[in-house]
Amino acid sequence: MGDQKFLIAAFYKFTKVSLLFELQTEFYKFLENLNIKGTVLLAEEGINGTVSGSSKSIDKFKNFLFEKDLLSESDFKVSSADFMPFPRLKVKLKKEIVTIGNCEINPGKKVGEYVDPLDWNQLITDEDVLVLDTRNTYEVSIGSFEGAIQPETTNFREFPEWVETEGSKLPKDKKIAMFCTGGIRCEKASSLLKDKGFEKVYHLKGGILNYLEKVKPEESLWNGECFVFDDRVALNHKLEPGSYDLCHGCRMPITEDDKLSPNFIRGVSCSHCFNDKTEEQKRRYADRQMQIDLAKSRNQKHIGSKREVEQK
C-alpha cells in the first residue's frame, strides 16, 4: 500500500434493487480483483456495506456503485486507518440491509426529515425535542450526545418493541431527533415511527460519523468515542482509531483499565462476560487465540479472504 494507509468506505442507500444473485456475484468478483475486504449487504430494499482497501481501489469501487446508480456522492463516506480492519470479503444477500424485523416499513418511500450535521446542534438543544440514540447499549457505553434517550437494546431488532412500550407514551406531535453510527438505523427507525403516526421525526444525515467529520471539535456536542463494527473498535473526533479495544469473547468495547481485571483473558473473556461463559466456551476461545498468536508469529493471517456468501 506504499504508505500503508487503508481507506475505509461506509455506504448505504434504501433503493429498489433487483437481480440480487447476479449482482452478488458481480460485486464479489469486482471487489476481490481490487483486493478490497469488508462486508456488503444486498437486499431488495437497498445496499449497505463497509469495506477497506487502497485509495485507488476504493475510488474504483465508488465509481462502480455510481455507474450502477446504487449510490450518490453523499451516500459514500470515507475514513482511513494504518491497518486493514477486515479479515475477509463477504457479500451477503439479506431480507433487510439493516435488520429491524419489520419488513412492512419502507424507508425507500417514507422516512423522517434529514438533518445536516451543521444544523444538528440547534435541533437537539431545543428543550422541546426528544433526542433518541437508536444504537445498542454497548455502543452507547463509550459515547453519545448528552441527554439522549437510549432504549437499552442489545440489537436493533428490539427497537420496535421499545417503540410499542415506551414510544406509545409520547404524544404523536412530539419532535423526535434520532441518530446512529452512519445513518442507516436511524433512517429505518424514522420510517417505523412515521408508520406509527409520529409527525415530527428527524434523523442525523450520515449519522455520527458524518457529524464528527463536519463539525469542529470545539463546537461539537458529542461526548466520548464512536463505536464501529470493525477492528478499529472506536473512532475519536478526528475519525482516527480511539482508545478502546474489543473483548473477543463478548464483542464489548473495553479500556486499558478493564484489562487489569482478573476476569480479563485476552481473546477469551472480560469482566462483562466472564461469568456468562461456560468452561467449554472459554476453552474454545483460548484455543482460537492460540491459533491467532501462532499465525502471527509466522507472519501469517489466521483468517483469510475466502469467499463467504450468505442468504438470510
Secondary structure, 3 states (H helix, E strand, C coil): CCCCCEEEEEEEEECCCCCHHHHHHHHHHHHHHCCCEEEEEEECCEEEEEEEECHHHHHHHHHHHHHCCCCCHHHEEEEEECCCCCCCEEEEECCCCCCCCCCCCCCCCCCCEEECHHHHHHHHCCCCEEEEECCCHHHHCCEEECCCECCCCCCHHHHHHHHHHCHHHCCCCCEEEEECCCCHHHHHHHHHHHHCCCCCEEEECCHHHHHHHHCCHHHCCEEECEECCCCCCEECCCCCECCCEECCCCCCEECCCHHHCCCCECCCECCCCHHHCCHHHHHHHHHHHHHHHHHHHCCCCCCCCCCECCEC
